[in-house]
Amino acid sequence: MPTTNEILAGLTAIANDGIVFAIIWHQVVAAALIWIASGWRPRRRVATVLLAIPLASVAAFALAYGNPFNGFVFVGGALALAMFAARGGSERVAAAPRWATTLGVAMIAYAWVYPHFLAADSWISYLYAAPVGLVPCPSLSLVIGFALLAGGVDRRVGGLLAVLGAVYGVIGVARLGVVLDVGLIAGAAGLGVLVLSANRRTLRTARRLASVAGQVLDYERPRMGGDR
């Protein structure tokens, strides 16, 4: 297991060596936000695949820079999302509640300018070269933000991302001393709440339907008996 200093050094190397890739990721995120603002709502299957791509990118950088733990975790996360996509529905993602949309936008902005690890001469550099898509915490913040905008996508996708975000947020704060990762913990908690609340709404709807069905049966039973 690498030491804390070795982990921090590796993440710093990725952030500074991969500036070109970070710039590309910023352009991709900007394009996605423009599409969403114009009314684009992807199907659940497509949304899940798109969320897997930043995780795969992080895995590639982690493995290339000698961090097999992050590499295998993010490969596993990307593969899990790919499996969810293969079994997912073709309906379009649902609109999120206002609070989740607000939090989602905040998480994307947080990932966009994530300042840790990048050695920048000016704060302006963080607007286009922060290590989103390269290192774990800003990348998880990004996918959690988009998942929040998509209403959690579904309970499996939202649940997985919430757990990954919470774990890496705690590791960042408690082990690596990156206090900034408290933001990731907050976003993961928000996504978890969204997923749980959606499940409760589904359960309440099912109960109402069952109640209506029971009332119909109670109404029809005497009539059916009378016909006989």
N, C-alpha and C positions, 0 to 999 in steps of 0.2 A: 504494500500500500504506500503510495507516494506521500511525502510529508506535505504539510500545509504550504511551506515555501515553494516546494516543487510544483504543486498544483497551481499556485498563483503565478509562478514563472511561466508555466505552460500556457495558461489562459492569456497572460500578457503577450506572449509570443504570437499566439493565434490572432489576437486583436490587432496587433501592429503589422504582422506579416500579411494579413488578409484584408487589408484596407480596400483593395480593388473589389473583392467579393462583397464586402460590407456596402460599398457604394451601389453595387448591382442590386443587393437586397433592398436597399432603400428605394430604388427605382421601382422594383417589383411591388413593394408595399404601397407606394404612392399610386401605382396603377390600379391595384386592388381597391384602394379606398375610393378612387374616382369612379370605378365601376359600381361599387356598392352605393355610393352617393347618387349615382344616376338611376338607381332602382334595380340593379342586378341582384338576383337572389339565386344562388346555385342550388342544385339538388343536393340532398344530404350526402349521397355517395361522392359527388364531386367535391363538396366542401371538406369531407373527411380526408380525401386524398390530398387536397391542397394543404391541409393542416399538417400532414405527415412530412411534407417536403422540407420545411425548416428543421425538423427533428433529424431527418436524414443528413442534412447539411452539417449540423452540429456533430453528428456521429462521425462523418468523414474527417472533419478537422481534428476531432479528439483522437481518432485512431492514427492519423498522420503525425500527430505531435506526441504520441506515446502516452495517452491516457486511456487505457483499455476500459476502465470502469465507465467513464462517460460515454465512450464509444459503444459499448455493448448495451448500456441502458437506453441510449437514444436510438440505436438500431432496433432494439426491442420495442420501443415506443412507436417508431415509424412502422414497423411490421404489424404491430397490433392495430394501428389505425388503418393500415391497408386491409387487414382482415375484416375490420368493422365495415369498411367501405364496400367490400365484396358482398357482405351480407346486409348492407344497408338498404333503405328504401329509396325510391326514385322521386319522392315528393320533395318540394322545395323547402328550404330551411324556414322555420317560423320566425316571425318578428319577435324581437326580445322586448321585455318590459323596459320602460324608460330608464330605470335605475341601472339595469344591466347594460343598456346601450351606452349610458354615460360612463360607467366603469370600464366598458370595453374600449371606448375611445381613449380613456385615460391610460389604460394598459398599453395600447399601441403607441401612444405618445411617449410613455415611459421607456418602452423598448427602443423607440426611434432615437432617443438622445442619451441612452444609457452610457454614463461617462466612465465607468470603471474599466480598467485594463488598457484603454487606449491612451497612448502618450501623445497628447495634442498640444500644439503651441497656442491655440486659440479655442475658445468654447464653440466657435462656428464649426470647427471640425466635427463636433459631435452631431451636428445637424445632418451630416451626410456620410459619416464614417464610423459611427458607433457600432460595436461588434454584434449587431443583430444578425441572426443566421449563422454566427460563428461560434459563440460560446453559450453555455446552457441558459443562464438566467434571463438575459434579454430575449432570447429566442423563445423560451417558454412564456414569457410575458406577452410576446407577440401573438403566439397561437392561442393563448388564453383570451387575449383581447378580441381576436376574431371569432373565437368560439362564443364569447359573450354576445357579440353582435348577432350571431346566428342562433340565439336562444339556447346555447349549449350544444347545438347540432342534434345529439340524442344523449340518453343517460350514460351509455358506454363511453362515448367519446368525451363528453364533459367530465365524467367521473375519472377517467384515466388522466386527463390533462390537469384536473384539480389536484389529484394525488401527486403527480410528478412535480407540479409547481410548488406545492406545500413542502415536499421533501427537499427539493433543491433550494427553496427559499430558506428553510431552516439550516441546511448545510452551509449556505452562503453566509448567513448571519452568525451562526454558532461556531462553525469550524474555521471558516475563512476570514471572518471579521469584516465582511462586506455588509455594513448596516443598511446600505441602499436596498438590499434584497428583501427588506421588510415589505416593499411594494409588491414583490412577487407573491409573498405570503397573502397579502390582502386580496390580490386578484384571484389567487387560487381559492381562497375562502368564498369570495363572491360567486365564482363559478360553481363551487360546491352547493351553495345556497340555491342558486338558480336551478341546478339539476334536481335537488331534493324538492323544491317547490313545484317544479313541473311534474314530478312523480306524484305529489300529493294532489295536484289538480286532476291528473289522470285517474287516480284512485277515487276522488270525489265524483268525477263524471261517471265512472263505472258503477259506483254505488247508486247514483241517481237513476241510471238506466235500469239497474236491477230492481230498484224500488218501483219505477214505472211499470216494468214488466210484471212485477208481483201484483200491482193494482189491477192491471189488465186481466191477469189470470183469475184474480178474486172476483172480478166483475163477470167474466165469461163462464166461470164454473157453474153458477146456479142456472144460467141459460142453457148450458150444455146438458145439465141434468134434467131440465124441464123438457127439452126436445126428445129425450129418451122416453 
